[in-house]
Amino acid sequence: MTASPRFATALILFAHPDDGEFMCGGTVGRWAREGTQVHYVIVTDGSAGSNEPGVTREQMRPIREREQRAAAEVLGVSSVTFLGEVDGELEVTLDTRRKVCREVRRLRPDVIVAPDPQRLWSGTGYINHSDHKAAGTLALSAVMPDSPTRLMFPELLDEGLEPFEVPALWLVTLEPDTYVDITETMELKIQALARHQSQGTAESEPWVRLRAKEMAAEAAKAGAEMEFAESFRAFSFTDDESPLDEE
């Protein structure tokens, strides 16, 4: 299935600065252009983002945050929220679940986009970061049971945050069923990634383009012609008509 969004609001939940751009920067750029209010929630502080001798977490935190905000501005993201967990140490606990639930209830998005927590590796050359898996599990926990259940985190009710049933969840996965044409926003994705200068993400451009072409080739098998694509597994939790247009 190829998808053209009708989402009014979207929450992109991810572990580290730059994950959002790698995962779905083209989709974010497209949605923002089409009127969706896109909100970033970054679970960690990105402080482990350097292997240079002598560089400290305290030095990295403001750099990663500044770069992420610059990348979000390129894509037209409406807000950027850091939850402040320590990069490389993210765990699924009641505290981290509460933090994510708070943002979901506050933003009340039509869709959450997050990494697939079941992804352990890719091919024989990549092992998935434990923070990515934890962020995906936190997204699933927010969908059920945390955000819609009144007796979960009753202290959030004291903050005026009523329960909220998330209508849709899109996971960035190796087993997608939904493709978004990002041909017109591919350059925005590249420009946003380049803002993460401390991570050398500009050097990833050839791989990023190749991956988007591969996803377009997968979409073509379903009869959709596009030059670049991003892919997702889409879940819908409403009884209403799906918020997707099939093209």
C-alpha positions as semicolon CSV with decimal commas, in nm:
position;residue;x (nm);y (nm);z (nm)
1;M;0,000;0,000;0,000
2;T;0,120;0,351;-0,076
3;A;-0,001;0,624;0,152
4;S;-0,089;0,990;0,126
5;P;-0,154;1,125;0,477
6;R;-0,456;1,301;0,615
7;F;-0,303;1,331;0,960
8;A;-0,355;1,661;1,137
9;T;-0,085;1,586;1,394
10;A;0,201;1,337;1,410
11;L;0,439;1,244;1,691
12;I;0,777;1,110;1,580
13;L;0,930;0,921;1,874
14;F;1,294;0,817;1,856
15;A;1,597;0,752;2,073
16;H;1,875;0,985;1,952
17;P;1,921;1,309;1,763
18;D;1,940;1,220;1,388
19;D;1,731;0,900;1,424
20;G;1,421;1,086;1,306
21;E;1,589;1,209;0,989
22;F;1,730;0,867;0,906
23;M;1,401;0,690;0,985
24;C;1,153;0,913;0,812
25;G;1,292;1,257;0,727
26;G;1,136;1,254;0,381
27;T;0,796;1,162;0,518
28;V;0,821;1,429;0,788
29;G;0,909;1,689;0,526
30;R;0,619;1,582;0,307
31;W;0,369;1,578;0,591
32;A;0,479;1,921;0,714
33;R;0,443;2,064;0,361
34;E;0,094;1,921;0,340
35;G;-0,018;2,081;0,666
36;T;0,049;1,814;0,930
37;Q;0,176;1,944;1,262
38;V;0,474;1,719;1,321
39;H;0,619;1,693;1,672
40;Y;0,953;1,534;1,759
41;V;1,004;1,358;2,092
42;I;1,365;1,247;2,144
43;V;1,399;1,011;2,437
44;T;1,774;1,040;2,510
45;D;2,019;1,328;2,531
46;G;2,248;1,206;2,252
47;S;2,544;1,245;2,487
48;A;2,726;0,928;2,372
49;G;2,755;1,057;2,017
50;S;3,135;1,085;2,003
51;N;3,430;0,846;2,019
52;E;3,687;1,126;2,024
53;P;3,929;1,096;2,318
54;G;3,860;1,356;2,583
55;V;3,510;1,447;2,466
56;T;3,258;1,432;2,750
57;R;2,885;1,377;2,768
58;E;2,849;1,729;2,908
59;Q;3,010;1,867;2,592
60;M;2,801;1,656;2,357
61;R;2,454;1,726;2,499
62;P;2,416;2,087;2,380
63;I;2,577;2,006;2,045
64;R;2,336;1,722;1,973
65;E;2,035;1,925;2,082
66;R;2,139;2,224;1,870
67;E;2,192;2,003;1,565
68;Q;1,858;1,828;1,614
69;R;1,668;2,153;1,638
70;A;1,839;2,278;1,321
71;A;1,747;1,959;1,135
72;A;1,388;1,980;1,255
73;E;1,366;2,338;1,130
74;V;1,474;2,226;0,782
75;L;1,189;1,973;0,772
76;G;0,923;2,206;0,914
77;V;0,877;2,023;1,245
78;S;0,644;2,213;1,479
79;S;0,807;2,125;1,813
80;V;1,106;1,936;1,950
81;T;1,102;1,781;2,298
82;F;1,392;1,604;2,469
83;L;1,308;1,364;2,751
84;G;1,668;1,363;2,875
85;E;1,740;0,994;2,929
86;V;2,109;0,905;2,914
87;D;2,222;0,800;2,567
88;G;2,316;0,432;2,564
89;E;2,139;0,357;2,892
90;L;1,773;0,375;2,788
91;E;1,550;0,123;2,959
92;V;1,178;0,058;2,954
93;T;1,073;0,141;3,309
94;L;0,764;0,289;3,468
95;D;0,944;0,622;3,473
96;T;1,030;0,626;3,102
97;R;0,685;0,496;3,016
98;R;0,535;0,781;3,217
99;K;0,751;1,036;3,035
100;V;0,643;0,911;2,693
101;C;0,281;0,878;2,800
102;R;0,287;1,240;2,918
103;E;0,392;1,359;2,572
104;V;0,138;1,141;2,394
105;R;-0,146;1,267;2,611
106;R;-0,022;1,626;2,578
107;L;0,015;1,622;2,199
108;R;-0,274;1,380;2,125
109;P;-0,140;1,286;1,781
110;D;-0,331;1,120;1,500
111;V;-0,030;0,894;1,442
112;I;0,286;0,794;1,625
113;V;0,591;0,702;1,417
114;A;0,858;0,498;1,597
115;P;1,127;0,234;1,541
116;D;1,032;-0,132;1,533
117;P;1,135;-0,279;1,870
118;Q;1,165;-0,627;1,715
119;R;1,447;-0,523;1,483
120;L;1,763;-0,685;1,619
121;W;1,991;-0,655;1,318
122;S;2,005;-0,586;0,945
123;G;2,187;-0,830;0,721
124;T;2,528;-0,930;0,857
125;G;2,671;-0,581;0,895
126;Y;2,449;-0,402;1,146
127;I;2,332;-0,473;1,501
128;N;2,049;-0,249;1,616
129;H;2,118;-0,013;1,905
130;S;1,950;-0,114;2,230
131;D;1,815;0,243;2,269
132;H;1,630;0,209;1,936
133;K;1,459;-0,109;2,054
134;A;1,368;0,050;2,387
135;A;1,221;0,358;2,215
136;G;1,004;0,133;2,000
137;T;0,882;-0,058;2,304
138;L;0,800;0,271;2,478
139;A;0,588;0,369;2,178
140;L;0,399;0,040;2,192
141;S;0,348;0,078;2,566
142;A;0,207;0,426;2,512
143;V;-0,044;0,291;2,261
144;M;-0,145;0,013;2,499
145;P;-0,191;0,031;2,791
146;D;-0,045;0,363;2,906
147;S;-0,206;0,651;2,718
148;P;-0,567;0,526;2,692
149;T;-0,599;0,382;3,043
150;R;-0,721;0,618;3,314
151;L;-0,572;0,416;3,600
152;M;-0,225;0,418;3,441
153;F;-0,019;0,705;3,581
154;P;-0,307;0,880;3,762
155;E;-0,063;1,158;3,852
156;L;-0,090;1,272;3,489
157;L;-0,457;1,342;3,551
158;D;-0,347;1,596;3,811
159;E;-0,153;1,767;3,530
160;G;-0,472;1,791;3,326
161;L;-0,367;1,513;3,088
162;E;-0,671;1,298;3,020
163;P;-0,643;0,948;2,867
164;F;-0,601;0,938;2,491
165;E;-0,644;0,650;2,248
166;V;-0,382;0,672;1,975
167;P;-0,556;0,629;1,638
168;A;-0,257;0,499;1,439
169;L;0,098;0,371;1,479
170;W;0,359;0,354;1,203
171;L;0,671;0,149;1,275
172;V;0,994;0,182;1,080
173;T;1,063;-0,183;1,012
174;L;1,227;-0,434;0,781
175;E;0,880;-0,580;0,715
176;P;0,681;-0,282;0,581
177;D;0,338;-0,275;0,428
178;T;0,310;0,100;0,359
179;Y;0,523;0,324;0,137
180;V;0,540;0,703;0,122
181;D;0,662;0,878;-0,191
182;I;0,939;1,114;-0,075
183;T;1,067;1,207;-0,421
184;E;0,981;1,574;-0,371
185;T;1,131;1,589;-0,020
186;M;1,437;1,370;-0,065
187;E;1,663;1,676;-0,081
188;L;1,508;1,808;0,241
189;K;1,592;1,480;0,411
190;I;1,954;1,509;0,294
191;Q;1,974;1,874;0,405
192;A;1,831;1,787;0,747
193;L;2,076;1,500;0,795
194;A;2,364;1,733;0,709
195;R;2,274;1,949;1,010
196;H;2,406;1,671;1,236
197;Q;2,763;1,775;1,168
198;S;2,908;1,612;1,480
199;Q;2,786;1,275;1,352
200;G;2,926;1,304;1,000
201;T;2,584;1,226;0,860
202;A;2,658;1,406;0,533
203;E;2,884;1,112;0,449
204;S;2,578;0,884;0,463
205;E;2,411;1,054;0,166
206;P;2,495;0,780;-0,091
207;W;2,360;0,509;0,140
208;V;2,050;0,714;0,227
209;R;1,970;0,766;-0,141
210;L;2,030;0,400;-0,220
211;R;1,803;0,288;0,063
212;A;1,525;0,522;-0,053
213;K;1,559;0,386;-0,406
214;E;1,537;0,031;-0,275
215;M;1,216;0,117;-0,092
216;A;1,078;0,271;-0,412
217;A;1,159;-0,054;-0,593
218;E;0,963;-0,245;-0,328
219;A;0,670;-0,006;-0,374
220;A;0,686;-0,064;-0,750
221;K;0,606;-0,430;-0,692
222;A;0,268;-0,307;-0,566
223;G;0,226;-0,094;-0,877
224;A;0,335;0,242;-0,734
225;E;0,591;0,435;-0,935
226;M;0,818;0,668;-0,741
227;E;1,187;0,757;-0,740
228;F;1,242;0,761;-0,363
229;A;1,033;0,612;-0,083
230;E;1,024;0,548;0,290
231;S;0,850;0,244;0,432
232;F;0,651;0,156;0,741
233;R;0,423;-0,102;0,898
234;A;0,100;0,085;0,961
235;F;-0,146;-0,001;1,239
236;S;-0,492;0,155;1,272
237;F;-0,684;0,141;1,599
238;T;-1,006;0,317;1,502
239;D;-1,333;0,181;1,369
240;D;-1,361;0,479;1,137
241;E;-1,239;0,495;0,782
242;S;-0,861;0,454;0,762
243;P;-0,668;0,786;0,763
244;L;-0,481;0,671;0,454
245;D;-0,550;0,730;0,089
246;E;-0,465;0,433;-0,124
247;E;-0,309;0,556;-0,444
